[in-house]
Amino acid sequence: MRFLLLFSRQGKLRLQKWFTPITDREKKKVIRDMMTLVLPRQPRSCNFLQWRDLKVIYKRWYASLYFCTGLDDQDNELLTLEVLHRYVELLDKYFGNVCELDIIFNFEKAYFILDEFLMGGEVLETSKTAVGVSMEEADTLQETMEEYMSKPAY
Amino acid sequence: MPAPIRLRELIRTIRTARTQAEEREMIQKECAAIRSSFREEDNTYRCRNVAKLLYMHMLGYPAHFGQLECLKLIASQKFTDKRIGYLGAMLLLDERQDVHLLMTNCIKNDLNHSTQYVQGLALCTLGCMGSSEMCRDLAGEVEKLLKTSNSYLRKKAALCAVHVIRKVPELMEMFLPATKNLLSEKNHGVLHTSVVLLTEMCERSPDMLAHFRKLVPQLVRILKNLIMSGYSPEHDVSGISDPFLQVRILRLLRILGKSDDDSSEAMNDILAQVATNTETSKNVGNAILYETVLTIMDIKSESGLRVLAINILGRFLLNNDKNIRYVALTSLLKTVQTDHNAVQRHRSTIVDCLKDLDVSIKRRAMELSFALVNGNNIRGMMKELLYFLDSCDPEFKADCASGVFLAAEKYAPSKRWHIDTIMRVLTTAGSYVRDDSVPNLIQLITNSVEMHAYTVQRLYKALLDDISQQPLVQVASWCIGEYGDLLVSGQCEEEEPIQVTEDEVLDVLEGLLVSNLSAPVTRGYSLTAIMKLSTRFSSVNRIKKVVSIYGSSIDVELQQRAVEYNALFKKYDHMRPALLERMPIMEKSATNGPTEIVQTNGETEPSVVEPKHPPLVTQPANQANDLLDLLGGNDVPVIQTTMPTKPASAGGELLDLLGDLSLSGGPAPAPAPSVPTSQPSFLLDGLSSQPLFNDIAAAAIPPMTAYNKNGLKIDFTFERANPNPNIAVITIHASNSTEADMTDFVFQAAVPKTFQLQLLSPSSNVVPALNQGTVTQVIRVLNPQKQQLRMRIKLTYTLKGSPVQDLAEVNNFPPQSWQ
């Protein structure tokens, strides 16, 4: 996996994870291209596209969010759909019925969870429960009962 | 100074902004506050500020002034600080900034921290964005952690090692000892990341690959356990246990089994087992099957297994799930070269995918369809592909049209089919075809002699419908210009001939000239076509008018053509029929595209794309000849003579070709009226310095004297034409032994009806006195019935001011010249 993006239908970026070093300008270009490719797609289309030399996999999440990732030739597209599905499950377990606002107001948590699940573009942990356990334990290490600990009131 | 606002507070505030400008204002205000807070070196709220900065960065605003702050957070003792600090580093820093090197020491310390979650943060950051220098510095630490018994750390260390190896491949050796026991782990996280690490190492180094082949049995065992094991809630996905690990193991097996018989054999059973037993109702099962198929195709599997794999792909093609169909088409495209027959069996399903609504699937199906076309299925496949061409999106049309042309060229079952197919493409996707298809098509049409009438009729009808598609219009105008006589005479055999008059045809062509839809190139084609019709139609005056109008066209190309054609009407009208004659069959040279086209009879001609100067052909012209009048007899056939003078304009180049008939196929040199040597020489010396004939069997046929009277002697020398042995090539050598030059010398000849004769232009029309030189001229005689050669010649010249004329019969031809 080269990158993982999460953006809304309105073109607002919610998460961006880059697994290879690229410039800021290049990142912006990729984000723009991905939005252009993915947002106009018909509802029941194939989730796979070809872009430059990458396989692009996208998955619509709820009505308004899109996951979008770029794969190398060797990566298994069908399995990547499972990877995206698993990530959503992890978020859901952590936040309890996750929705877009959770991702917006707790973006740093979304990143922490992602970093317990993937690293360097590869799956780090395949157990559904292990990621949740790690997150809980790490959260308890947080020194203050600050906003980072509590469920947000927005 | 009041405490900086909380992160959530800021997010809420920014979201209330109604316009971009309002948002920008809020952001700028907050950034200013944050900057001053940073300047004050405030430890308490640094974390909060950096978090806010990261949020604003995600919205697209610059946040580089926070980079150093991230480093300070990383160096802090607080876990909260470290967490945000490392996140900031991963989002804001990359290896291009020098700043990031300052992290190295912090990371090193944190890798040895007492808390595993701190160590985890460090490993994660290093594994995501560590530069080569950092990796070199810290590889040792990573290696240490790879050997720990703490599975949380071990799995992170394994993926971190993958990153290190990707950045600094030389360090790969270092991790080798640590890999020893990796696969004996029970923890799935560690197993998975270990397989990833092993895969990375095997992909990069053939030595490592050889070394790790011994792991195949162990991998097979692990995979088997996964499949056979009972339900494990932790790793279950829709009834399948840890699909992520299964797929990674299959991928590693693929690499290990490639080009290795023993390994391939060892994994044969498990692959068959996975292929047959995996549940296919959900995506996850299909993901595993997909990987299994890829592995089976890549290793040295036995044929039964390969067939099984292709059949799985065939089943995928019928799956309702679009993603699975797409993946199947992609895989089949990869295997179509190696397992062509097996893939052929699924041809009808693949062709059905052309009708799929999904764009990605259509593209793959099109590519695969073209790969499957062969001599047996060409008719059926082409029907489907043409239907696809009709209905597909514009983005596909160019590629599809090219594919159709290529396939048609390779496998066309008949000429008519080929022409029909190309017509179909031109009429449905004419604006999308590549430029070189026009000359290719013209060449194809020219060579299908029996289809000329049919082709021109179809093209004419197509023009009546639509003149917007330029390639079609160009080909059609060329054909009408060439075969217009067949069109009006209603000679078509293949289909019902249409009734069309000369005026109607000219209307159409003139319509092209004036239409806004016509490109300049197209206009050129149609003007030339009109001109050519002047020898095929009777309405010459109309054509003359059109041509003269365009003599003052603004378009320089059209103007030049019109002026030259005008000249043809006025000064060189006698040459017009010969110039505008039917094009002969062209032989295409081996390479594709516009290359030199060589005539079968040996004359070279300019490329077809340049229709301005059609070359002369060997067929006799249908014009009356003054010799007929002369000789009176009706056993004298029509012959062809050419004028000895050379006009300076368009016809000039043509006469070059005529004057120097190069029968061996070499390029025609410019015919300087060179003064030849006095003795009757072989052709090799006669015409020019360039050797014209390959065949030195000229010596086989002895020369002869045909005429010798009043000081004028005419000798004949012989050659066999190459490649056509029925053609005798005679060169006359006229010499003058009188004291004065013979000027205005003209040699004419006639042969009996069963022969055909062609007379080329003489080297000169002055025969110098006192045998100081000879005039040479080439005669070609076609003698298909191998009858005895006879000839009547007529000579006219002026000697000392008075004209002389003589007739003679030549009967003393050596037998070899006509046998």
Chai-1 contact restraints between the chains, C-beta under 6 A:
chainA,res_idxA,chainB,res_idxB,connection_type,confidence,min_distance_angstrom,max_distance_angstrom,comment,restraint_id
A,L13,B,M58,contact,1.0,0.0,6.0,A-B,restraint_1
A,P21,B,D94,contact,1.0,0.0,6.0,A-B,restraint_2
A,P21,B,E95,contact,1.0,0.0,6.0,A-B,restraint_3
A,S45,B,D358,contact,1.0,0.0,6.0,A-B,restraint_4
A,C46,B,K322,contact,1.0,0.0,6.0,A-B,restraint_5
A,C46,B,N323,contact,1.0,0.0,6.0,A-B,restraint_6
A,C46,B,Y326,contact,1.0,0.0,6.0,A-B,restraint_7
A,C46,B,D358,contact,1.0,0.0,6.0,A-B,restraint_8
A,C46,B,S360,contact,1.0,0.0,6.0,A-B,restraint_9
A,C46,B,I361,contact,1.0,0.0,6.0,A-B,restraint_10
A,N47,B,N323,contact,1.0,0.0,6.0,A-B,restraint_11
A,F48,B,Y326,contact,1.0,0.0,6.0,A-B,restraint_12
A,F48,B,S360,contact,1.0,0.0,6.0,A-B,restraint_13
A,N76,B,V247,contact,1.0,0.0,6.0,A-B,restraint_14
A,N76,B,A287,contact,1.0,0.0,6.0,A-B,restraint_15
A,N76,B,E291,contact,1.0,0.0,6.0,A-B,restraint_16
A,E77,B,V327,contact,1.0,0.0,6.0,A-B,restraint_17
A,L78,B,N283,contact,1.0,0.0,6.0,A-B,restraint_18
A,L78,B,N286,contact,1.0,0.0,6.0,A-B,restraint_19
A,L78,B,A287,contact,1.0,0.0,6.0,A-B,restraint_20
A,L78,B,Y290,contact,1.0,0.0,6.0,A-B,restraint_21
A,L79,B,V247,contact,1.0,0.0,6.0,A-B,restraint_22
A,L79,B,A287,contact,1.0,0.0,6.0,A-B,restraint_23
A,L81,B,N283,contact,1.0,0.0,6.0,A-B,restraint_24
A,E82,B,V284,contact,1.0,0.0,6.0,A-B,restraint_25
A,F105,B,R8,contact,1.0,0.0,6.0,A-B,restraint_26
A,F105,B,I11,contact,1.0,0.0,6.0,A-B,restraint_27
A,Y111,B,L87,contact,1.0,0.0,6.0,A-B,restraint_28
A,D115,B,C124,contact,1.0,0.0,6.0,A-B,restraint_29
A,M119,B,C124,contact,1.0,0.0,6.0,A-B,restraint_30
A,M119,B,G127,contact,1.0,0.0,6.0,A-B,restraint_31
A,M119,B,L159,contact,1.0,0.0,6.0,A-B,restraint_32
A,G120,B,G127,contact,1.0,0.0,6.0,A-B,restraint_33
A,G120,B,L159,contact,1.0,0.0,6.0,A-B,restraint_34
A,G120,B,V162,contact,1.0,0.0,6.0,A-B,restraint_35
A,G120,B,H163,contact,1.0,0.0,6.0,A-B,restraint_36
A,E122,B,L159,contact,1.0,0.0,6.0,A-B,restraint_37
A,E122,B,V196,contact,1.0,0.0,6.0,A-B,restraint_38
A,V123,B,F244,contact,1.0,0.0,6.0,A-B,restraint_39
A,L124,B,L159,contact,1.0,0.0,6.0,A-B,restraint_40
A,E125,B,G189,contact,1.0,0.0,6.0,A-B,restraint_41
A,T126,B,H188,contact,1.0,0.0,6.0,A-B,restraint_42
A,T126,B,H192,contact,1.0,0.0,6.0,A-B,restraint_43
A,T126,B,H235,contact,1.0,0.0,6.0,A-B,restraint_44
A,T126,B,D242,contact,1.0,0.0,6.0,A-B,restraint_45
A,T126,B,F244,contact,1.0,0.0,6.0,A-B,restraint_46
A,T126,B,L245,contact,1.0,0.0,6.0,A-B,restraint_47
A,S127,B,H188,contact,1.0,0.0,6.0,A-B,restraint_48
A,S127,B,E234,contact,1.0,0.0,6.0,A-B,restraint_49
A,S127,B,H235,contact,1.0,0.0,6.0,A-B,restraint_50
A,K128,B,E234,contact,1.0,0.0,6.0,A-B,restraint_51
A,T129,B,E234,contact,1.0,0.0,6.0,A-B,restraint_52
A,A138,B,Y117,contact,1.0,0.0,6.0,A-B,restraint_53
A,L141,B,F79,contact,1.0,0.0,6.0,A-B,restraint_54
A,Q142,B,T80,contact,1.0,0.0,6.0,A-B,restraint_55
A,E143,B,K78,contact,1.0,0.0,6.0,A-B,restraint_56
A,E143,B,T80,contact,1.0,0.0,6.0,A-B,restraint_57
A,E147,B,R6,contact,1.0,0.0,6.0,A-B,restraint_58
A,E147,B,R8,contact,1.0,0.0,6.0,A-B,restraint_59
A,P152,B,R8,contact,1.0,0.0,6.0,A-B,restraint_60
A,Y154,B,R12,contact,1.0,0.0,6.0,A-B,restraint_61
